[in-house]
């Protein structure tokens, strides 16, 4: 395991690189947003180690102003994070990796899909875990955390009031995370379906769903991509705990094992 910093936009990004014996292919992991990143660290760390034991190196990256990387979240923009992904890909090439795959969880998938709109790099595979389909819905859910936290106050906020406050003040603290209007607006506008899979060899889509089937919205996006692009797309629904939300540390073993088999 190698720990260090790589440079993106003159800022230091913290990374952990799990090196496999076969030093050729690497999986670049893009994390989810805010507290979901913290709650999923154990699951991601275990999976990365298992990947490495199976012969697949993994670069776990903290995006600008998140985790142990340089910067304050209230200064971060969506464009910063897109640049971080691009700079990490270039850095991995400089380290001698000949093949690169991308692995995203939740908002990380949405970032990857947006990044692919401008990238012409030939990625071996994409691995999507519980991708967020619409940034607008995700942002509303995030704002509801503040609504729930202040429900007992004399003047409890609504999502609409918080959106207006964010527009007027330029930033808003939610569940201990101070976000700026630019980042919130970018998240709100992001759509997973708006991407480019021309330079992707294979996409692997996993969802945790008690019904053992993908959501209708997910199925619709996958069907459209299968019609528009030549890359192979596989999807699977798994029954497990949503480890990015649970209060206690949770490991979704089946998700981990099924993901290892795809590389």
C-alpha positions as CSV (number, residue, x, y, z in Angstrom):
1,X,0.0,0.0,0.0
2,X,1.4,3.4,-1.0
3,X,0.1,6.6,0.6
4,X,0.8,10.1,-0.7
5,X,-0.4,13.2,-2.5
6,X,-0.7,14.0,-6.2
7,X,-1.0,17.5,-7.6
8,X,-4.1,18.8,-9.3
9,X,-4.7,22.5,-10.0
10,X,-1.7,23.2,-7.8
11,X,-3.5,21.5,-4.9
12,X,-2.5,18.3,-3.1
13,X,-4.9,15.4,-3.3
14,X,-4.5,12.6,-0.9
15,X,-4.5,9.1,-2.3
16,X,-4.0,5.5,-1.2
17,X,-2.7,3.2,-3.9
18,X,-3.1,-0.6,-3.4
19,X,-0.6,-2.1,-5.8
20,X,-1.2,-5.6,-7.2
21,X,1.6,-7.9,-8.3
22,X,0.5,-7.4,-11.9
23,X,1.5,-3.8,-12.4
24,X,-0.4,-3.1,-15.5
25,X,-4.1,-2.4,-14.9
26,X,-5.4,0.0,-12.2
27,X,-8.9,1.0,-11.0
28,X,-9.4,4.7,-10.1
29,X,-12.0,5.1,-7.4
30,X,-14.2,8.3,-7.2
31,X,-16.0,8.6,-3.9
32,X,-19.5,9.8,-3.0
33,X,-20.4,13.2,-1.4
34,X,-20.1,14.4,2.2
35,X,-21.0,12.0,5.0
36,X,-21.6,9.2,2.5
37,X,-17.8,9.2,1.8
38,X,-17.0,8.7,5.5
39,X,-19.6,6.0,6.0
40,X,-18.4,4.0,3.0
41,X,-14.7,4.1,3.7
42,X,-14.5,0.7,5.4
43,X,-16.4,-1.0,2.6
44,X,-14.3,0.7,-0.1
45,X,-11.0,0.0,1.8
46,X,-11.8,-3.7,2.1
47,X,-12.9,-4.0,-1.5
48,X,-9.7,-2.2,-2.7
49,X,-7.6,-4.6,-0.7
50,X,-9.5,-7.6,-2.1
51,X,-9.1,-6.2,-5.7
52,X,-5.3,-5.9,-5.1
53,X,-5.1,-9.5,-3.9
54,X,-6.9,-10.6,-7.0
55,X,-4.4,-8.8,-9.2
56,X,-6.1,-5.4,-9.7
57,X,-4.4,-2.2,-8.4
58,X,-6.7,0.5,-7.0
59,X,-6.1,4.2,-6.5
60,X,-8.4,5.6,-3.8
61,X,-8.6,9.4,-4.3
62,X,-9.9,12.1,-2.0
63,X,-11.1,14.9,-4.3
64,X,-10.2,18.5,-3.7
65,X,-11.4,19.8,-0.3
66,X,-12.7,16.4,0.8
67,X,-11.2,13.8,3.1
68,X,-7.5,14.4,3.7
69,X,-7.0,16.5,0.5
70,X,-6.1,20.2,0.5
71,X,-8.8,22.8,0.5
72,X,-12.0,23.8,2.2
73,X,-15.3,22.4,0.9
74,X,-16.9,25.9,0.6
75,X,-14.3,26.7,-2.1
76,X,-14.7,23.5,-4.1
77,X,-16.4,23.4,-7.5
78,X,-17.7,20.6,-9.7
79,X,-15.1,21.7,-12.3
80,X,-12.4,21.2,-9.7
81,X,-13.5,17.6,-9.2
82,X,-13.6,16.9,-12.9
83,X,-10.1,18.2,-13.2
84,X,-9.0,16.0,-10.3
85,X,-10.2,12.9,-12.2
86,X,-8.4,14.0,-15.3
87,X,-5.2,14.7,-13.4
88,X,-5.4,11.4,-11.6
89,X,-5.7,9.6,-14.9
90,X,-2.6,11.4,-16.2
91,X,-0.7,10.6,-13.0
92,X,-1.5,6.9,-13.2
93,X,-0.2,6.9,-16.8
94,X,3.0,8.5,-15.6
95,X,3.3,5.7,-12.9
96,X,3.4,3.2,-15.7
97,X,-0.2,1.8,-15.7
98,X,-1.2,0.8,-19.2
99,X,-4.9,0.2,-18.6
100,X,-7.2,2.2,-16.4
101,X,-10.8,1.6,-15.2
102,X,-13.1,3.9,-13.3
103,X,-15.0,3.0,-10.2
104,X,-17.7,5.3,-8.7
105,X,-20.0,5.2,-5.8
106,X,-23.2,7.4,-5.7
107,X,-22.2,10.9,-6.6
108,X,-18.9,9.6,-7.8
109,X,-20.7,7.9,-10.7
110,X,-22.4,11.2,-11.6
111,X,-19.0,12.9,-11.7
112,X,-17.6,10.1,-13.9
113,X,-20.5,10.4,-16.4
114,X,-19.9,14.1,-16.6
115,X,-16.1,13.7,-17.0
116,X,-16.6,11.2,-19.9
117,X,-18.4,14.0,-21.9
118,X,-15.0,15.5,-22.6
119,X,-12.5,12.7,-22.2
120,X,-11.2,10.7,-25.1
121,X,-9.1,8.3,-23.0
122,X,-9.9,4.7,-23.7
123,X,-10.9,3.2,-20.4
124,X,-11.0,-0.6,-19.9
125,X,-14.1,-0.7,-17.7
126,X,-16.5,1.4,-15.6
127,X,-17.8,0.1,-12.3
128,X,-20.9,1.9,-11.0
129,X,-22.1,1.3,-7.5
130,X,-25.6,2.7,-6.7
131,X,-25.3,5.6,-9.1
132,X,-27.2,8.8,-8.6
133,X,-29.3,9.3,-11.7
134,X,-30.4,12.9,-11.2
135,X,-28.3,15.5,-9.2
136,X,-31.4,17.6,-8.6
137,X,-33.1,14.8,-6.6
138,X,-29.9,14.1,-4.7
139,X,-29.5,17.8,-3.7
140,X,-33.0,17.9,-2.4
141,X,-32.3,14.9,-0.3
142,X,-29.2,16.6,1.0
143,X,-31.1,19.7,1.9
144,X,-33.7,17.6,3.8
145,X,-30.9,16.7,6.3
146,X,-31.0,20.3,7.5
147,X,-34.8,20.4,7.4
148,X,-34.9,17.3,9.6
149,X,-32.2,18.6,12.0
150,X,-34.1,21.9,12.6
151,X,-37.6,20.4,12.7
152,X,-38.1,21.3,16.4
153,X,-37.0,24.9,16.0
154,X,-39.5,27.8,16.1
155,X,-39.2,28.4,12.4
156,X,-38.2,25.1,10.7
157,X,-36.9,25.6,7.2
158,X,-38.2,24.0,4.1
159,X,-36.2,22.8,1.1
160,X,-37.5,25.8,-0.9
161,X,-36.4,28.2,1.8
162,X,-33.0,26.6,2.0
163,X,-32.6,26.9,-1.8
164,X,-33.4,30.6,-1.6
165,X,-31.0,31.1,1.3
166,X,-28.3,29.4,-0.6
167,X,-28.9,31.6,-3.6
168,X,-28.9,34.8,-1.5
169,X,-25.9,34.1,0.8
170,X,-23.8,32.0,-1.6
171,X,-23.2,29.2,0.8
172,X,-25.0,27.0,3.3
173,X,-24.0,24.6,6.1
174,X,-25.7,21.2,6.0
175,X,-25.0,18.4,8.5
176,X,-21.6,20.0,9.2
177,X,-20.7,20.5,5.5
178,X,-20.5,24.1,4.1
179,X,-21.3,24.1,0.4
180,X,-21.3,27.0,-2.0
181,X,-24.0,27.9,-4.5
182,X,-21.8,27.1,-7.6
183,X,-21.2,23.5,-6.4
184,X,-24.9,23.0,-5.4
185,X,-26.0,24.4,-8.8
186,X,-23.6,22.0,-10.7
187,X,-24.9,19.0,-8.7
188,X,-28.5,20.0,-9.4
189,X,-27.9,20.2,-13.1
190,X,-26.0,16.9,-13.4
191,X,-27.7,13.9,-15.1
192,X,-26.2,10.5,-15.3
193,X,-27.7,9.7,-18.7
194,X,-25.9,12.6,-20.3
195,X,-22.5,11.0,-20.9
196,X,-20.4,9.5,-23.6
197,X,-19.5,5.8,-23.5
198,X,-17.7,5.8,-26.9
199,X,-14.4,5.2,-25.3
200,X,-15.5,2.6,-22.7
201,X,-14.9,-1.1,-23.1
202,X,-17.5,-2.3,-20.6
203,X,-19.8,-0.8,-18.0
204,X,-20.8,-2.8,-14.9
205,X,-23.8,-1.4,-12.9
206,X,-24.6,-2.6,-9.4
207,X,-27.5,-1.6,-7.2
208,X,-28.5,-2.5,-3.7
209,X,-32.2,-3.1,-3.9
210,X,-34.5,-5.3,-1.7
211,X,-36.6,-6.1,-4.7
212,X,-33.7,-7.9,-6.4
213,X,-34.3,-5.8,-9.5
214,X,-32.9,-2.6,-10.8
215,X,-35.1,0.5,-10.5
216,X,-37.2,1.3,-13.6
217,X,-35.3,4.6,-14.0
218,X,-32.0,2.7,-14.0
219,X,-33.3,0.2,-16.5
220,X,-34.4,3.0,-18.8
221,X,-31.0,4.6,-18.8
222,X,-29.2,1.3,-19.4
223,X,-31.5,0.4,-22.3
224,X,-30.9,3.8,-23.9
225,X,-27.1,3.4,-23.5
226,X,-27.2,-0.1,-25.0
227,X,-28.9,1.3,-28.0
228,X,-26.6,4.3,-28.4
229,X,-23.2,2.7,-27.7
230,X,-21.2,-0.4,-28.6
231,X,-19.7,-1.0,-25.1
232,X,-20.9,-4.0,-23.2
233,X,-23.2,-3.2,-20.3
234,X,-24.0,-5.6,-17.4
235,X,-26.2,-4.8,-14.5
236,X,-27.1,-6.6,-11.3
237,X,-29.2,-5.9,-8.2
238,X,-28.0,-7.2,-4.8
239,X,-29.8,-7.5,-1.5
240,X,-27.6,-5.8,1.1
241,X,-27.5,-2.9,3.5
242,X,-26.9,0.6,2.0
243,X,-23.5,0.9,3.7
244,X,-23.1,4.6,2.7
245,X,-26.1,5.4,4.9
246,X,-26.0,3.0,7.9
247,X,-25.1,4.3,11.3
248,X,-22.8,1.3,12.1
249,X,-20.0,0.3,9.8
250,X,-21.5,-2.1,7.2
251,X,-19.8,-4.4,4.7
252,X,-21.8,-5.6,1.7
253,X,-19.9,-8.8,1.0
254,X,-21.9,-10.0,-2.0
255,X,-21.4,-6.6,-3.7
256,X,-17.7,-6.8,-3.1
257,X,-17.4,-10.4,-4.4
258,X,-19.5,-9.8,-7.5
259,X,-17.5,-6.8,-8.4
260,X,-14.2,-8.6,-8.1
261,X,-15.3,-11.1,-10.7
262,X,-15.8,-8.5,-13.5
263,X,-12.1,-7.7,-13.9
